[in-house]
Amino acid sequence: MDETVSSRVSKEDDLVIRQLDEGIYSILKEGKLIVDSLNKLASDYGYVIVLNSNRKEHQILQALTKLAESCKKEGLVMQRHPIIAGIVVRD
């Protein structure tokens, strides 16, 4: 779930993570659809997510916080339990 830097939001399902500068945004392409799909998997089927990343732990947690804040701004509900069950970090 890497962010893309763009001067515009090209699709209705793109999720703006943050504004970097005037007219420049960090976007998760089809982020609204991704969040809805993850919520459905968690609530309907009991799925959990284990993250595997080469980023440092604080970077992962920061990205998850920004995602949750963006969801809140867009009126999306991001399930709190049990979406993230573990994080594998390769420091």
C-alpha positions in Angstrom: 0.0 0.0 0.0 2.4 2.6 -1.2 1.4 6.2 -1.6 1.6 8.1 -4.9 2.5 11.8 -5.2 0.1 13.6 -7.5 -1.3 17.1 -8.3 -4.8 15.7 -8.5 -7.0 12.9 -7.3 -7.8 11.0 -10.4 -10.4 8.5 -9.2 -13.3 8.7 -6.9 -11.9 5.7 -4.9 -8.5 7.3 -4.4 -7.8 8.3 -0.8 -5.8 11.4 0.0 -3.4 10.5 2.7 -2.0 14.1 3.2 -1.3 17.3 1.4 2.4 17.8 0.8 2.2 21.3 -0.6 -0.3 23.6 -2.3 -1.9 21.3 -4.9 0.4 18.4 -4.2 -1.0 15.3 -2.5 0.1 12.0 -1.2 -2.6 9.5 -2.5 -3.3 5.9 -1.9 -4.7 4.8 -5.3 -8.1 3.1 -4.9 -7.6 3.5 -1.1 -11.3 3.7 -0.4 -11.9 0.4 -2.1 -8.9 -1.1 -0.3 -10.2 0.0 3.1 -13.7 -1.3 2.3 -12.3 -4.6 1.2 -10.2 -5.0 4.3 -13.1 -4.2 6.5 -15.3 -6.7 4.8 -12.6 -9.4 5.1 -12.2 -8.7 8.8 -15.9 -8.3 9.8 -17.5 -10.9 7.5 -14.8 -13.6 7.4 -12.7 -13.0 10.5 -9.5 -12.3 8.5 -6.6 -10.6 10.2 -3.6 -8.9 8.5 0.0 -9.5 9.3 2.2 -6.8 7.8 5.6 -7.7 6.3 7.8 -4.7 5.5 11.4 -3.5 5.1 10.4 -0.2 6.7 11.2 0.5 10.3 8.5 -0.1 12.9 7.9 3.6 13.6 7.5 4.2 9.9 4.9 1.5 9.6 3.0 2.8 12.7 3.1 6.3 11.3 1.7 5.2 7.9 -1.1 3.3 9.7 -1.9 6.4 11.7 -2.1 8.6 8.6 -4.3 6.0 6.9 -6.7 6.0 9.9 -6.8 9.8 9.9 -7.5 9.9 6.2 -10.3 7.4 6.6 -11.8 9.5 9.3 -11.7 12.7 7.2 -13.4 10.8 4.3 -16.1 9.4 6.6 -14.7 5.8 6.2 -14.8 3.5 9.1 -11.6 1.6 9.5 -12.2 -1.5 11.7 -10.1 -1.4 14.7 -10.3 -5.1 15.6 -8.8 -7.3 14.4 -7.4 -5.8 11.2 -3.7 -5.8 12.2 -2.7 -8.9 14.1 1.1 -8.5 13.7 4.0 -6.7 12.1 7.1 -8.3 10.8 9.9 -5.7 10.7 13.2 -6.1 8.9 15.5 -3.5 10.5 
